[in-house]
Amino acid sequence: MTSVIEQIDRALDMTGVIVEGLTGDRLAAPALCPAWDVRTELNHLVGGMRIFAAELTGTDAGAAHEDDWLGGDPRAAFALAARLDRDAWHRPGALDGTVRLGFGELPARMAALVHLTEVLVHGADLALATGQETLVDDDACGELLTVMLAMDFGAFRRPGMFGPEVPADPGDPAHRRLLAFTGRRLPSR
């Protein structure tokens, strides 16, 4: 198994390719997260990445999580957030100490897993919502699903985080099973 930082890099790479495909009216498409469209979900992801990077580097993110991080160029906003995020995780000692999140402090290694989940799950969400499912890294999703199934995930099943698990076909690809595990209602294939 690769390190969590390598997994974050892989998730950022996958999601970056998906974000590049968010052209035309795809930003207005309904997201898998209830009451959100793709632009809202992408903005949430970019804001989270910028806030994580700021927390890891001891800087000010400059805005609140749900403020408008995308401006007039969502793809450029994601690219900047991905660069800052990647640089922050690659700093010496990034996995030492604690990281302050909206719901409290976590050991940095656990915070990295939370962040990996955010990038990978929202990236897969965006892919399914915009007809780009073939771009999802199914191996990365399978690795994360294995980790999640082995932990006590109940504490994360609350409003604003993850909903109850949705039934999935055991024969579905790992990314669909991961999304169902995190409470997403999936579109038909």
ABEGO torsion letter per residue (X at the ends): XBBAAAAAAAAAAAAAAAAAABBEAAAABBBABBGBBAAAAAAAAAAAAAAAAAAAAGBBAGBBAABBAAEABAAAAAAAAAAAAAAAAABBGAABEBBBBAAEBBBAAAAAAAAAAAAAAAAAAAAAAAGAAAABBAAAAAAAAAAAAABBAAAABBBGBBBBBBBBBAABBAAAAAAAAAGBBBBBX
